[in-house]
Amino acid sequence: MVRVPRATRGDVPAIVALLVDDPLGATRESAGEHTAYLAAFDAIDADPAHELVVLDDDGEVVGTLQLTLLPSLSRGGALRAQIEAVRVASSRRGQGLGEGLFRWAIDEARSRGAVLVQLTTDATRVDAQRFYEQRLGFTPSHVGMKLSL
C-alpha cells in the first residue's frame, strides 16, 4: 500500500539516495555524508510552511517532494504553493507514482488555502516538462532563472 507521510529524520538517507539516483542529482548530491542534509531537514521540518513528504510503499521510500506555502501580496494577497525536489526511484518510474504524489501535493495545497501551484524544472528535463503539462495540466507560463551563489 502506497502512502504519503511527512518525512522523518530517519528518511533522510533514503531521500538523499533518491536525489543521487538522478542524472542531475548524481553530479551535485553526495550519498556519503548526511550532516548537511540532516540540518536542512531540521530547518524544513521546523517550519509549518514546508511539508517534506515521502512516497512510502510498504516501508520502502520510493519517492519524495517538498511542498512550500508562500504568502504573497500579488493576486490579492493570495497564498501560493511551490513544489520542489520531486523524485521517484528510477526502478519505480512509469507506474503512476509520480502522478499520485503530485495529486497529493495539489490537494494538500488546495486544502491549506493556496490558489496557485507552481514549480520549476531544469530546462533539460524535457520528459518531466511533458509530464507536468500533459498529465497534470501545468502551463509553461513563466521563464525561471537561477543564480548560483
C-alpha angles and dihedrals in degrees: 000000000000117000134177106218127167109270120254131208087257089061094059096092091051091047091050089050088055090050091051091045090075132084094239096035091052088066098047108028131074121218093191114064117038101182095104091043091052091050090050090048091052091052092048093045093050094054115077090204088069128068116186110187138177130214102234120197108188093320097322119111105227100162146010144189140174121228116196125187114216123194111215139184090214121088090033096305093311126173114236131190127223121203114205143164096025113178135165119187109264090234090058102044119121094037098099093256094121092051091050091049091051092046089054091050093047092048091047092050091050093048090052092053103262116151096193136034118204136178141174127219132187111266090236092060096090094156091052091050091052090049093051092050104037103033102030104029099239116155122219091230102147141039112237125209135185135196118205113222 
